[in-house]
Amino acid sequence: MNPIGLSQNLVNALPSLARTRYENIFKVFKVLKDKDNSYYLYNINNKVIIPDNLDDNVYSTIVISRNTAWTTLSFKLYGTIDLWWLIFLINKPKDIFLARSGESYKYIKPIFIDSVLTNIEQQINA
């Protein structure tokens, strides 16, 4: 395995990702099968930890009236399915597939998303 140590958006041979995509937290490695064949993979050992001490003004809550896919909840809150992982990491739910009916979920207010993503990018690229 040949470590590149860069995010996917910095590897010219790979397509760019929106900054909201979860894959951005992982560094890319290049695997050489032989002199003519290679492929890229993610080092999935990285993870994002949302600090418990974020100002309460950054958060809001939503109560789900029916079981909802995390991607659907993300779209409802942010206008993109890409930020499902952020809602998931904040709430640490038991169900990895659905936000459950009747449950209250905490999320970062849309106005703060850019700042949060910038902070995550800085931590990953430090």
N, CA, C and O atoms as CSV, one atom per row, in Angstrom:
chain,resi,resn,atom,element,x,y,z
A,1,MET,N,N,0.844,-1.173,0.000
A,1,MET,CA,C,0.000,0.000,0.000
A,1,MET,C,C,0.889,1.235,0.000
A,1,MET,O,O,1.874,1.307,0.735
A,2,ASN,N,N,0.540,2.181,-0.811
A,2,ASN,CA,C,1.309,3.397,-0.963
A,2,ASN,C,C,0.506,4.564,-0.398
A,2,ASN,O,O,-0.445,5.021,-1.033
A,3,PRO,N,N,0.874,5.055,0.789
A,3,PRO,CA,C,0.071,6.138,1.361
A,3,PRO,C,C,0.222,7.429,0.573
A,3,PRO,O,O,1.330,7.834,0.221
A,4,ILE,N,N,-0.881,8.051,0.309
A,4,ILE,CA,C,-0.861,9.362,-0.317
A,4,ILE,C,C,-1.004,10.408,0.778
A,4,ILE,O,O,-0.345,11.448,0.744
A,5,GLY,N,N,-1.863,10.131,1.741
A,5,GLY,CA,C,-2.043,11.046,2.862
A,5,GLY,C,C,-2.755,12.329,2.510
A,5,GLY,O,O,-2.574,13.346,3.181
A,6,LEU,N,N,-3.559,12.296,1.471
A,6,LEU,CA,C,-4.312,13.473,1.069
A,6,LEU,C,C,-5.793,13.163,1.060
A,6,LEU,O,O,-6.199,12.007,0.941
A,7,SER,N,N,-6.592,14.202,1.186
A,7,SER,CA,C,-8.026,13.997,1.011
A,7,SER,C,C,-8.296,13.785,-0.473
A,7,SER,O,O,-7.497,14.190,-1.317
A,8,GLN,N,N,-9.400,13.164,-0.785
A,8,GLN,CA,C,-9.728,12.834,-2.165
A,8,GLN,C,C,-9.707,14.060,-3.072
A,8,GLN,O,O,-9.287,13.959,-4.224
A,9,ASN,N,N,-10.146,15.206,-2.581
A,9,ASN,CA,C,-10.207,16.405,-3.412
A,9,ASN,C,C,-8.832,16.925,-3.819
A,9,ASN,O,O,-8.726,17.765,-4.713
A,10,LEU,N,N,-7.796,16.438,-3.178
A,10,LEU,CA,C,-6.436,16.855,-3.533
A,10,LEU,C,C,-5.725,15.845,-4.427
A,10,LEU,O,O,-4.560,16.038,-4.776
A,11,VAL,N,N,-6.413,14.776,-4.799
A,11,VAL,CA,C,-5.843,13.757,-5.683
A,11,VAL,C,C,-6.455,13.974,-7.068
A,11,VAL,O,O,-7.637,13.703,-7.278
A,12,ASN,N,N,-5.655,14.459,-8.000
A,12,ASN,CA,C,-6.154,14.825,-9.331
A,12,ASN,C,C,-6.800,13.667,-10.080
A,12,ASN,O,O,-7.690,13.883,-10.902
A,13,ALA,N,N,-6.365,12.449,-9.809
A,13,ALA,CA,C,-6.890,11.287,-10.533
A,13,ALA,C,C,-8.295,10.897,-10.078
A,13,ALA,O,O,-8.937,10.063,-10.717
A,14,LEU,N,N,-8.782,11.488,-8.986
A,14,LEU,CA,C,-10.092,11.129,-8.438
A,14,LEU,C,C,-11.068,12.290,-8.570
A,14,LEU,O,O,-10.652,13.448,-8.585
A,15,PRO,N,N,-12.364,11.994,-8.665
A,15,PRO,CA,C,-13.356,13.077,-8.752
A,15,PRO,C,C,-13.445,13.843,-7.437
A,15,PRO,O,O,-13.188,13.295,-6.365
A,16,SER,N,N,-13.808,15.098,-7.534
A,16,SER,CA,C,-13.964,15.936,-6.344
A,16,SER,C,C,-15.258,15.601,-5.617
A,16,SER,O,O,-16.248,15.196,-6.227
A,17,LEU,N,N,-15.229,15.778,-4.314
A,17,LEU,CA,C,-16.399,15.562,-3.466
A,17,LEU,C,C,-16.896,16.896,-2.929
A,17,LEU,O,O,-16.104,17.810,-2.703
A,18,ALA,N,N,-18.185,17.010,-2.727
A,18,ALA,CA,C,-18.734,18.182,-2.038
A,18,ALA,C,C,-18.177,18.202,-0.623
A,18,ALA,O,O,-17.941,17.140,-0.047
A,19,ARG,N,N,-17.966,19.354,-0.059
A,19,ARG,CA,C,-17.350,19.430,1.272
A,19,ARG,C,C,-18.247,18.867,2.373
A,19,ARG,O,O,-17.790,18.654,3.497
A,20,THR,N,N,-19.501,18.629,2.063
A,20,THR,CA,C,-20.442,18.071,3.030
A,20,THR,C,C,-20.367,16.550,3.124
A,20,THR,O,O,-20.992,15.969,4.012
A,21,ARG,N,N,-19.630,15.891,2.246
A,21,ARG,CA,C,-19.587,14.429,2.197
A,21,ARG,C,C,-18.730,13.857,3.325
A,21,ARG,O,O,-17.660,14.378,3.640
A,22,TYR,N,N,-19.212,12.803,3.907
A,22,TYR,CA,C,-18.527,12.110,5.008
A,22,TYR,C,C,-17.150,11.606,4.591
A,22,TYR,O,O,-16.226,11.579,5.403
A,23,GLU,N,N,-17.011,11.211,3.340
A,23,GLU,CA,C,-15.752,10.662,2.846
A,23,GLU,C,C,-14.587,11.635,2.986
A,23,GLU,O,O,-13.431,11.212,2.963
A,24,ASN,N,N,-14.865,12.920,3.129
A,24,ASN,CA,C,-13.805,13.918,3.249
A,24,ASN,C,C,-12.959,13.760,4.507
A,24,ASN,O,O,-11.854,14.298,4.572
A,25,ILE,N,N,-13.446,13.044,5.491
A,25,ILE,CA,C,-12.651,12.892,6.713
A,25,ILE,C,C,-11.548,11.851,6.565
A,25,ILE,O,O,-10.675,11.751,7.427
A,26,PHE,N,N,-11.576,11.078,5.488
A,26,PHE,CA,C,-10.611,9.992,5.298
A,26,PHE,C,C,-9.515,10.371,4.319
A,26,PHE,O,O,-9.775,11.021,3.307
A,27,LYS,N,N,-8.297,9.967,4.620
A,27,LYS,CA,C,-7.175,10.126,3.704
A,27,LYS,C,C,-7.210,9.008,2.671
A,27,LYS,O,O,-7.715,7.917,2.936
A,28,VAL,N,N,-6.670,9.292,1.500
A,28,VAL,CA,C,-6.675,8.340,0.391
A,28,VAL,C,C,-5.324,7.624,0.309
A,28,VAL,O,O,-4.268,8.230,0.493
A,29,PHE,N,N,-5.386,6.330,0.031
A,29,PHE,CA,C,-4.200,5.519,-0.219
A,29,PHE,C,C,-4.296,4.935,-1.617
A,29,PHE,O,O,-5.390,4.693,-2.126
A,30,LYS,N,N,-3.155,4.712,-2.227
A,30,LYS,CA,C,-3.112,4.084,-3.547
A,30,LYS,C,C,-2.492,2.699,-3.397
A,30,LYS,O,O,-1.412,2.546,-2.827
A,31,VAL,N,N,-3.186,1.705,-3.912
A,31,VAL,CA,C,-2.714,0.320,-3.867
A,31,VAL,C,C,-2.268,-0.070,-5.266
A,31,VAL,O,O,-3.027,0.056,-6.227
A,32,LEU,N,N,-1.039,-0.543,-5.374
A,32,LEU,CA,C,-0.501,-0.973,-6.660
A,32,LEU,C,C,-0.604,-2.487,-6.759
A,32,LEU,O,O,0.051,-3.214,-6.012
A,33,LYS,N,N,-1.439,-2.959,-7.692
A,33,LYS,CA,C,-1.565,-4.410,-7.908
A,33,LYS,C,C,-0.355,-4.925,-8.673
A,33,LYS,O,O,0.239,-5.941,-8.311
A,34,ASP,N,N,-0.005,-4.224,-9.716
A,34,ASP,CA,C,1.191,-4.509,-10.497
A,34,ASP,C,C,1.541,-3.219,-11.232
A,34,ASP,O,O,0.938,-2.180,-10.962
A,35,LYS,N,N,2.489,-3.262,-12.145
A,35,LYS,CA,C,2.944,-2.013,-12.776
A,35,LYS,C,C,1.867,-1.322,-13.612
A,35,LYS,O,O,1.974,-0.125,-13.879
A,36,ASP,N,N,0.835,-2.051,-14.026
A,36,ASP,CA,C,-0.208,-1.461,-14.861
A,36,ASP,C,C,-1.546,-1.263,-14.150
A,36,ASP,O,O,-2.452,-0.644,-14.707
A,37,ASN,N,N,-1.679,-1.769,-12.954
A,37,ASN,CA,C,-2.962,-1.707,-12.255
A,37,ASN,C,C,-2.808,-1.155,-10.846
A,37,ASN,O,O,-1.943,-1.584,-10.082
A,38,SER,N,N,-3.651,-0.210,-10.524
A,38,SER,CA,C,-3.678,0.337,-9.170
A,38,SER,C,C,-5.099,0.803,-8.869
A,38,SER,O,O,-5.914,0.981,-9.775
A,39,TYR,N,N,-5.376,0.993,-7.604
A,39,TYR,CA,C,-6.667,1.529,-7.197
A,39,TYR,C,C,-6.488,2.307,-5.902
A,39,TYR,O,O,-5.481,2.165,-5.209
A,40,TYR,N,N,-7.473,3.123,-5.590
A,40,TYR,CA,C,-7.441,3.962,-4.393
A,40,TYR,C,C,-8.392,3.407,-3.352
A,40,TYR,O,O,-9.407,2.791,-3.680
A,41,LEU,N,N,-8.048,3.635,-2.086
A,41,LEU,CA,C,-8.945,3.276,-0.998
A,41,LEU,C,C,-8.809,4.291,0.115
A,41,LEU,O,O,-7.832,5.036,0.190
A,42,TYR,N,N,-9.808,4.306,0.976
A,42,TYR,CA,C,-9.804,5.227,2.105
A,42,TYR,C,C,-9.207,4.563,3.335
A,42,TYR,O,O,-9.417,3.373,3.571
A,43,ASN,N,N,-8.464,5.334,4.114
A,43,ASN,CA,C,-8.051,4.906,5.434
A,43,ASN,C,C,-9.212,5.262,6.360
A,43,ASN,O,O,-9.387,6.426,6.723
A,44,ILE,N,N,-9.996,4.270,6.738
A,44,ILE,CA,C,-11.221,4.543,7.510
A,44,ILE,C,C,-10.985,4.600,9.017
A,44,ILE,O,O,-11.933,4.510,9.798
A,45,ASN,N,N,-9.735,4.749,9.426
A,45,ASN,CA,C,-9.436,4.849,10.852
A,45,ASN,C,C,-9.736,6.226,11.426
A,45,ASN,O,O,-9.821,6.369,12.645
A,46,ASN,N,N,-9.897,7.235,10.591
A,46,ASN,CA,C,-10.243,8.565,11.078
A,46,ASN,C,C,-11.693,8.587,11.528
A,46,ASN,O,O,-12.517,7.799,11.065
A,47,LYS,N,N,-11.988,9.495,12.431
A,47,LYS,CA,C,-13.373,9.693,12.825
A,47,LYS,C,C,-13.549,11.125,13.292
A,47,LYS,O,O,-12.590,11.792,13.680
A,48,VAL,N,N,-14.760,11.575,13.248
A,48,VAL,CA,C,-15.102,12.913,13.707
A,48,VAL,C,C,-15.769,12.773,15.059
A,48,VAL,O,O,-16.673,11.957,15.241
A,49,ILE,N,N,-15.317,13.572,15.996
A,49,ILE,CA,C,-15.938,13.606,17.319
A,49,ILE,C,C,-16.495,15.003,17.521
A,49,ILE,O,O,-15.765,15.993,17.466
A,50,ILE,N,N,-17.773,15.067,17.750
A,50,ILE,CA,C,-18.427,16.349,18.012
A,50,ILE,C,C,-18.248,16.659,19.496
A,50,ILE,O,O,-18.695,15.882,20.340
A,51,PRO,N,N,-17.606,17.773,19.830
A,51,PRO,CA,C,-17.379,18.091,21.246
A,51,PRO,C,C,-18.688,18.279,22.009
A,51,PRO,O,O,-19.647,18.845,21.485
A,52,ASP,N,N,-18.713,17.808,23.225
A,52,ASP,CA,C,-19.898,17.957,24.069
A,52,ASP,C,C,-20.093,19.400,24.533
A,52,ASP,O,O,-21.185,19.774,24.962
A,53,ASN,N,N,-19.041,20.205,24.449
A,53,ASN,CA,C,-19.112,21.553,24.998
A,53,ASN,C,C,-19.423,22.628,23.951
A,53,ASN,O,O,-19.142,23.805,24.179
A,54,LEU,N,N,-19.998,22.240,22.807
A,54,LEU,CA,C,-20.427,23.258,21.848
A,54,LEU,C,C,-21.534,24.099,22.474
A,54,LEU,O,O,-22.383,23.586,23.204
A,55,ASP,N,N,-21.513,25.373,22.185
A,55,ASP,CA,C,-22.513,26.307,22.702
A,55,ASP,C,C,-23.916,25.823,22.333
A,55,ASP,O,O,-24.161,25.445,21.187
A,56,ASP,N,N,-24.823,25.835,23.288
A,56,ASP,CA,C,-26.199,25.386,23.053
A,56,ASP,C,C,-26.905,26.192,21.958
A,56,ASP,O,O,-27.857,25.698,21.353
A,57,ASN,N,N,-26.457,27.420,21.695
A,57,ASN,CA,C,-27.063,28.238,20.638
A,57,ASN,C,C,-26.783,27.683,19.249
A,57,ASN,O,O,-27.453,28.062,18.288
A,58,VAL,N,N,-25.800,26.791,19.127
A,58,VAL,CA,C,-25.445,26.172,17.852
A,58,VAL,C,C,-26.465,25.099,17.481
A,58,VAL,O,O,-26.630,24.772,16.306
A,59,TYR,N,N,-27.137,24.561,18.474
A,59,TYR,CA,C,-28.046,23.433,18.273
A,59,TYR,C,C,-29.510,23.846,18.263
A,59,TYR,O,O,-29.900,24.879,18.806
A,60,SER,N,N,-30.287,23.011,17.634
A,60,SER,CA,C,-31.734,23.036,17.742
A,60,SER,C,C,-32.175,21.583,17.836
A,60,SER,O,O,-31.350,20.679,17.713
A,61,THR,N,N,-33.451,21.350,18.050
A,61,THR,CA,C,-33.951,19.974,18.107
A,61,THR,C,C,-35.170,19.841,17.211
A,61,THR,O,O,-35.859,20.812,16.901
A,62,ILE,N,N,-35.405,18.614,16.813
A,62,ILE,CA,C,-36.568,18.289,16.003
A,62,ILE,C,C,-37.140,16.981,16.521
A,62,ILE,O,O,-36.396,16.056,16.848
A,63,VAL,N,N,-38.450,16.907,16.593
A,63,VAL,CA,C,-39.124,15.666,16.975
A,63,VAL,C,C,-39.650,15.035,15.692
A,63,VAL,O,O,-40.325,15.684,14.893
A,64,ILE,N,N,-39.332,13.771,15.512
A,64,ILE,CA,C,-39.707,13.053,14.306
A,64,ILE,C,C,-41.090,12.443,14.489
A,64,ILE,O,O,-41.338,11.744,15.472
A,65,SER,N,N,-42.000,12.707,13.536
A,65,SER,CA,C,-43.366,12.192,13.652
A,65,SER,C,C,-43.548,10.825,12.994
A,65,SER,O,O,-44.575,10.173,13.184
A,66,ARG,N,N,-42.549,10.392,12.219
A,66,ARG,CA,C,-42.571,9.044,11.644
A,66,ARG,C,C,-41.130,8.607,11.412
A,66,ARG,O,O,-40.237,9.446,11.297
A,67,ASN,N,N,-40.905,7.328,11.344
A,67,ASN,CA,C,-39.558,6.826,11.084
A,67,ASN,C,C,-39.037,7.452,9.790
A,67,ASN,O,O,-39.732,7.487,8.775
A,68,THR,N,N,-37.810,7.941,9.850
A,68,THR,CA,C,-37.244,8.698,8.746
A,68,THR,C,C,-35.796,8.292,8.526
A,68,THR,O,O,-35.026,8.196,9.482
A,69,ALA,N,N,-35.422,8.054,7.277
A,69,ALA,CA,C,-34.023,7.762,6.964
A,69,ALA,C,C,-33.159,8.968,7.337
A,69,ALA,O,O,-33.592,10.114,7.213
A,70,TRP,N,N,-31.954,8.704,7.788
A,70,TRP,CA,C,-31.043,9.791,8.171
A,70,TRP,C,C,-30.808,10.741,6.999
A,70,TRP,O,O,-30.714,11.954,7.191
A,71,THR,N,N,-30.713,10.199,5.795
A,71,THR,CA,C,-30.501,11.042,4.620
A,71,THR,C,C,-31.703,11.954,4.367
A,71,THR,O,O,-31.534,13.103,3.960
A,72,THR,N,N,-32.901,11.453,4.602
A,72,THR,CA,C,-34.113,12.257,4.429
A,72,THR,C,C,-34.170,13.369,5.469
A,72,THR,O,O,-34.529,14.504,5.155
A,73,LEU,N,N,-33.816,13.041,6.701
A,73,LEU,CA,C,-33.780,14.057,7.759
A,73,LEU,C,C,-32.747,15.129,7.420
A,73,LEU,O,O,-32.997,16.318,7.613
A,74,SER,N,N,-31.610,14.717,6.925
A,74,SER,CA,C,-30.575,15.664,6.512
A,74,SER,C,C,-31.100,16.606,5.431
A,74,SER,O,O,-30.865,17.813,5.483
A,75,PHE,N,N,-31.806,16.053,4.463
A,75,PHE,CA,C,-32.353,16.882,3.386
A,75,PHE,C,C,-33.372,17.880,3.939
A,75,PHE,O,O,-33.402,19.041,3.530
A,76,LYS,N,N,-34.195,17.418,4.861
A,76,LYS,CA,C,-35.210,18.297,5.456
A,76,LYS,C,C,-34.558,19.465,6.215
A,76,LYS,O,O,-35.040,20.597,6.162
A,77,LEU,N,N,-33.472,19.176,6.909
A,77,LEU,CA,C,-32.821,20.194,7.734
A,77,LEU,C,C,-31.856,21.083,6.957
A,77,LEU,O,O,-31.767,22.283,7.218
A,78,TYR,N,N,-31.129,20.494,5.996
A,78,TYR,CA,C,-30.027,21.200,5.348
A,78,TYR,C,C,-30.137,21.344,3.832
A,78,TYR,O,O,-29.327,22.035,3.214
A,79,GLY,N,N,-31.136,20.695,3.232
A,79,GLY,CA,C,-31.262,20.772,1.790
A,79,GLY,C,C,-30.286,19.875,1.043
A,79,GLY,O,O,-30.108,20.023,-0.166
A,80,THR,N,N,-29.655,18.948,1.753
A,80,THR,CA,C,-28.747,17.977,1.153
A,80,THR,C,C,-28.799,16.684,1.966
A,80,THR,O,O,-28.963,16.715,3.186
A,81,ILE,N,N,-28.661,15.563,1.286
A,81,ILE,CA,C,-28.616,14.286,2.010
A,81,ILE,C,C,-27.236,14.036,2.604
A,81,ILE,O,O,-27.067,13.148,3.441
A,82,ASP,N,N,-26.249,14.817,2.173
A,82,ASP,CA,C,-24.852,14.566,2.537
A,82,ASP,C,C,-24.530,14.712,4.022
A,82,ASP,O,O,-23.556,14.124,4.492
A,83,LEU,N,N,-25.304,15.462,4.756
A,83,LEU,CA,C,-24.959,15.730,6.160
A,83,LEU,C,C,-25.634,14.790,7.151
A,83,LEU,O,O,-25.710,15.094,8.342
A,84,TRP,N,N,-26.126,13.643,6.666
A,84,TRP,CA,C,-26.731,12.626,7.536
A,84,TRP,C,C,-25.783,12.241,8.665
A,84,TRP,O,O,-26.211,12.042,9.802
A,85,TRP,N,N,-24.517,12.138,8.354
A,85,TRP,CA,C,-23.510,11.675,9.300
A,85,TRP,C,C,-23.348,12.635,10.474
A,85,TRP,O,O,-23.059,12.203,11.590
A,86,LEU,N,N,-23.529,13.912,10.236
A,86,LEU,CA,C,-23.391,14.901,11.295
A,86,LEU,C,C,-24.522,14.767,12.314
A,86,LEU,O,O,-24.286,14.817,13.522
A,87,ILE,N,N,-25.737,14.599,11.828
A,87,ILE,CA,C,-26.885,14.384,12.722
A,87,ILE,C,C,-26.687,13.085,13.504
A,87,ILE,O,O,-26.942,13.023,14.707
A,88,PHE,N,N,-26.240,12.078,12.817
A,88,PHE,CA,C,-26.011,10.764,13.428
A,88,PHE,C,C,-24.953,10.850,14.530
A,88,PHE,O,O,-25.150,10.305,15.616
A,89,LEU,N,N,-23.839,11.525,14.265
A,89,LEU,CA,C,-22.760,11.621,15.255
A,89,LEU,C,C,-23.171,12.429,16.487
A,89,LEU,O,O,-22.735,12.137,17.601
A,90,ILE,N,N,-23.992,13.421,16.285
A,90,ILE,CA,C,-24.445,14.243,17.415
A,90,ILE,C,C,-25.349,13.434,18.341
A,90,ILE,O,O,-25.254,13.554,19.563
A,91,ASN,N,N,-26.217,12.617,17.769
A,91,ASN,CA,C,-27.227,11.910,18.550
A,91,ASN,C,C,-26.829,10.514,19.010
A,91,ASN,O,O,-27.395,10.002,19.976
A,92,LYS,N,N,-25.871,9.893,18.339
A,92,LYS,CA,C,-25.409,8.545,18.685
A,92,LYS,C,C,-26.580,7.568,18.890
A,92,LYS,O,O,-26.684,6.923,19.933
A,93,PRO,N,N,-27.450,7.468,17.889
A,93,PRO,CA,C,-28.626,6.598,18.031
A,93,PRO,C,C,-28.266,5.117,17.946
A,93,PRO,O,O,-27.199,4.747,17.456
A,94,LYS,N,N,-29.169,4.294,18.425
A,94,LYS,CA,C,-28.979,2.844,18.326
A,94,LYS,C,C,-29.312,2.338,16.929
A,94,LYS,O,O,-28.689,1.394,16.444
A,95,ASP,N,N,-30.289,2.961,16.284
A,95,ASP,CA,C,-30.709,2.538,14.949
A,95,ASP,C,C,-29.846,3.257,13.911
A,95,ASP,O,O,-29.906,4.480,13.784
A,96,ILE,N,N,-29.054,2.498,13.178
A,96,ILE,CA,C,-28.157,3.112,12.203
A,96,ILE,C,C,-28.854,3.491,10.904
A,96,ILE,O,O,-28.263,4.168,10.064
A,97,PHE,N,N,-30.081,3.072,10.728
A,97,PHE,CA,C,-30.785,3.314,9.477
A,97,PHE,C,C,-31.826,4.429,9.556
A,97,PHE,O,O,-32.004,5.185,8.601
A,98,LEU,N,N,-32.514,4.530,10.696
A,98,LEU,CA,C,-33.650,5.445,10.777
A,98,LEU,C,C,-33.650,6.298,12.035
A,98,LEU,O,O,-33.275,5.846,13.116
A,99,ALA,N,N,-34.081,7.550,11.865
A,99,ALA,CA,C,-34.461,8.379,12.998
A,99,ALA,C,C,-35.859,7.899,13.374
A,99,ALA,O,O,-36.740,7.818,12.517
A,100,ARG,N,N,-36.064,7.585,14.630
A,100,ARG,CA,C,-37.296,6.922,15.070
A,100,ARG,C,C,-38.412,7.893,15.435
A,100,ARG,O,O,-38.182,8.939,16.041
A,101,SER,N,N,-39.614,7.519,15.054
A,101,SER,CA,C,-40.825,8.272,15.340
A,101,SER,C,C,-40.950,8.557,16.835
A,101,SER,O,O,-40.718,7.682,17.669
A,102,GLY,N,N,-41.322,9.800,17.160
A,102,GLY,CA,C,-41.529,10.192,18.548
A,102,GLY,C,C,-40.262,10.617,19.259
A,102,GLY,O,O,-40.329,11.149,20.367
A,103,GLU,N,N,-39.108,10.396,18.650
A,103,GLU,CA,C,-37.832,10.764,19.273
A,103,GLU,C,C,-37.475,12.215,18.946
A,103,GLU,O,O,-37.842,12.746,17.898
A,104,SER,N,N,-36.757,12.830,19.863
A,104,SER,CA,C,-36.244,14.176,19.669
A,104,SER,C,C,-34.775,14.067,19.270
A,104,SER,O,O,-34.003,13.355,19.912
A,105,TYR,N,N,-34.395,14.769,18.214
A,105,TYR,CA,C,-33.018,14.725,17.723
A,105,TYR,C,C,-32.424,16.121,17.704
A,105,TYR,O,O,-33.058,17.089,17.283
A,106,LYS,N,N,-31.204,16.192,18.165
A,106,LYS,CA,C,-30.446,17.423,18.192
A,106,LYS,C,C,-29.721,17.569,16.856
A,106,LYS,O,O,-29.244,16.581,16.299
A,107,TYR,N,N,-29.637,18.778,16.349
A,107,TYR,CA,C,-28.890,19.029,15.114
A,107,TYR,C,C,-28.269,20.411,15.170
A,107,TYR,O,O,-28.717,21.280,15.918
A,108,ILE,N,N,-27.238,20.601,14.375
A,108,ILE,CA,C,-26.581,21.900,14.288
A,108,ILE,C,C,-27.413,22.783,13.369
A,108,ILE,O,O,-27.795,22.369,12.274
A,109,LYS,N,N,-27.686,23.981,13.814
A,109,LYS,CA,C,-28.477,24.911,13.012
A,109,LYS,C,C,-27.762,25.167,11.684
A,109,LYS,O,O,-26.536,25.269,11.644
A,110,PRO,N,N,-28.530,25.267,10.605
A,110,PRO,CA,C,-27.928,25.468,9.277
A,110,PRO,C,C,-26.963,26.654,9.198
A,110,PRO,O,O,-25.978,26.597,8.462
A,111,ILE,N,N,-27.228,27.702,9.932
A,111,ILE,CA,C,-26.373,28.889,9.898
A,111,ILE,C,C,-24.944,28.596,10.386
A,111,ILE,O,O,-24.013,29.329,10.053
A,112,PHE,N,N,-24.775,27.526,11.175
A,112,PHE,CA,C,-23.468,27.186,11.736
A,112,PHE,C,C,-22.749,26.062,10.981
A,112,PHE,O,O,-21.609,25.733,11.309
A,113,ILE,N,N,-23.394,25.479,9.988
A,113,ILE,CA,C,-22.811,24.330,9.286
A,113,ILE,C,C,-21.467,24.668,8.653
A,113,ILE,O,O,-20.520,23.892,8.782
A,114,ASP,N,N,-21.363,25.792,7.980
A,114,ASP,CA,C,-20.107,26.155,7.328
A,114,ASP,C,C,-18.967,26.231,8.335
A,114,ASP,O,O,-17.870,25.741,8.066
A,115,SER,N,N,-19.213,26.835,9.483
A,115,SER,CA,C,-18.178,26.936,10.524
A,115,SER,C,C,-17.791,25.568,11.065
A,115,SER,O,O,-16.612,25.297,11.294
A,116,VAL,N,N,-18.772,24.715,11.269
A,116,VAL,CA,C,-18.504,23.369,11.779
A,116,VAL,C,C,-17.683,22.570,10.767
A,116,VAL,O,O,-16.716,21.908,11.142
A,117,LEU,N,N,-18.060,22.628,9.486
A,117,LEU,CA,C,-17.311,21.910,8.457
A,117,LEU,C,C,-15.882,22.451,8.332
A,117,LEU,O,O,-14.943,21.679,8.139
A,118,THR,N,N,-15.719,23.756,8.439
A,118,THR,CA,C,-14.375,24.350,8.402
A,118,THR,C,C,-13.540,23.833,9.555
A,118,THR,O,O,-12.373,23.490,9.369
A,119,ASN,N,N,-14.122,23.769,10.748
A,119,ASN,CA,C,-13.413,23.264,11.914
A,119,ASN,C,C,-13.016,21.803,11.730
A,119,ASN,O,O,-11.898,21.418,12.070
A,120,ILE,N,N,-13.911,20.997,11.200
A,120,ILE,CA,C,-13.617,19.582,10.957
A,120,ILE,C,C,-12.480,19.456,9.939
A,120,ILE,O,O,-11.567,18.651,10.125
A,121,GLU,N,N,-12.534,20.242,8.876
A,121,GLU,CA,C,-11.486,20.223,7.855
A,121,GLU,C,C,-10.130,20.575,8.458
A,121,GLU,O,O,-9.121,19.947,8.136
A,122,GLN,N,N,-10.107,21.575,9.329
A,122,GLN,CA,C,-8.854,21.985,9.968
A,122,GLN,C,C,-8.298,20.877,10.860
A,122,GLN,O,O,-7.089,20.644,10.888
A,123,GLN,N,N,-9.183,20.197,11.587
A,123,GLN,CA,C,-8.745,19.109,12.464
A,123,GLN,C,C,-8.175,17.938,11.655
A,123,GLN,O,O,-7.178,17.330,12.043
A,124,ILE,N,N,-8.809,17.641,10.550
A,124,ILE,CA,C,-8.383,16.488,9.734
A,124,ILE,C,C,-7.067,16.793,9.012
A,124,ILE,O,O,-6.216,15.916,8.861
A,125,ASN,N,N,-6.911,18.024,8.575
A,125,ASN,CA,C,-5.724,18.394,7.806
A,125,ASN,C,C,-4.589,18.923,8.673
A,125,ASN,O,O,-3.567,19.368,8.152
A,126,ALA,N,N,-4.758,18.880,9.980
A,126,ALA,CA,C,-3.713,19.379,10.882
A,126,ALA,C,C,-2.520,18.438,10.908
A,126,ALA,O,O,-1.544,18.697,11.613
